[in-house]
Amino acid sequence: MFNPRLTETLTDFPFARLNSLIAPIAPPAHLSLINMSVGEPQGAMPAFARQIVNDEVDGWNRYPPNQGLPDLNLAICEWLTRRYRLPQGLLDPDRHVHPTAGSKEGVYIISTVATPQQKGGGKPIVALPNPFYQAYLGGAVLSGGEPLLVNAEASNGFLPDYESLDEATWQRLSVVYLCSPANPQGAIAGKDYIRKLLQLCRKHDTVLAVDECYAEIYTGDAPPGALEVALEIDETGGKDPFRNLAVFHSLSKRSNAAGLRSGFVAGDPKLVAMVLRWRSYGGPQIPFAVQKASAALWRDEAHPIETRAWYRKNFKVAEQILHNRFDYYTPGGGFFLWLDVGDGEAATRKLWGEAHVKVLPGAYACRDTDGVNIAQRYIRVALVHDEKTTREGLSRLAAVL
């Protein structure tokens, strides 16, 4: 009755597994819950965006355009041009960008639109980093592709070594996923890494799908983007600089607007057009109010500075409390800690039962390769609360573990 790809290949979602893990354990009633398991920003969305949503009263009886409002598409192009120092006018709002209901929708869809029935004489392969964001695996499996998990661990700087894949595998690759800054480890792919990977993808007519949803949350220099790297190696004179490339962005992290469900895909016009085609059949249209608020958010550069300051304060707290424990490091980007606690599940149960702190076992964001789960030792801790709550949560963590 049901699609076996959904019922057999895709396991329970990580947070459902987490809830089952801690369900039998009663947390201490005298301590308030501090949920550090979910990457949900606890800061407020900028007031001007909330006002735009409140004021938009006339559009709720109309279907929004699938292709996005022209002003939103323009605002996205303007932001990409500023952020990645692209030439003015290079990006065409009608061809190079398309709004999505968050970046999650985009990274899921890209496997469907870019995975044929056969490639390289066999079933197409979709490669993704391990650990991974669950939408990558969902897209790979439900597209009919064969998921290939490539470990991203401390020994390779928490970036998957796609270059080491053999030629027979590359011939069958339809999509290669990359997340930079990475979820959960916060590793940033440098320009040389992106350049080599994009060149390999083009050589084998493979789509490089780069999830850059954490690109505005960083602790040092701003992470480079795949669009700027593609332009630097362009050999078409600007006619087709983004061939085989799709990048994904979101307002969830940049603007504390996870509930707005607003992101976009940008890059190769052929891929952008196919995402629009897919969404025209099965994707949700983005309400007028959300699109108008999104355009204003992409045009404002003040609030992301405040957002970065929020997270930098939290990382300073983490450094003070955890600097010599659990192989602590301050990541280059994102807002997660990736802590080696020896046994992620045991630590999660202990934190829930003794500290009323909820974290995610690293193994739940990872799958076994060669019989080993490389994230079994880790927990993922989201530093999304205010500084005071973050200090309390990490203090409890340090005391209990």
Secondary structure, 3 states (H helix, E strand, C coil): CCCHHHHHHCCCCHHHHHHHHHCCCCCCCCCCCEECCCCCCCCCCCHHHHHHHHHCCCCCCCCCCCCCCHHHHHHHHHHHHHHCCCCCCCCCCCCCEEEECHHHHHHHHHHHHHCCCCECCECCEEEEEECCCHHHHHHHHHCCCEEEEEECCHHHCCCCCHHHCCHHHHHHEEEEEEECCCCCCCCCCCHHHHHHHHHHHHHCCCEEEEECCCCCCECCCCCCCHHHHHHHCCCCCCCCCCCCEEEEEEHHHHCCCHHHCCEEEEECHHHHHHHHHHHHHHCCCCCHHHHHHHHHHHHCCHHHHHHHHHHHHHHHHHHHHHCCCCCCCCCCECCEEEEECCCHHHHHHHHHHHHCEECEEHHHHCCCECCECCCCCEEEEECCCCHHHHHHHHHHHHHHC
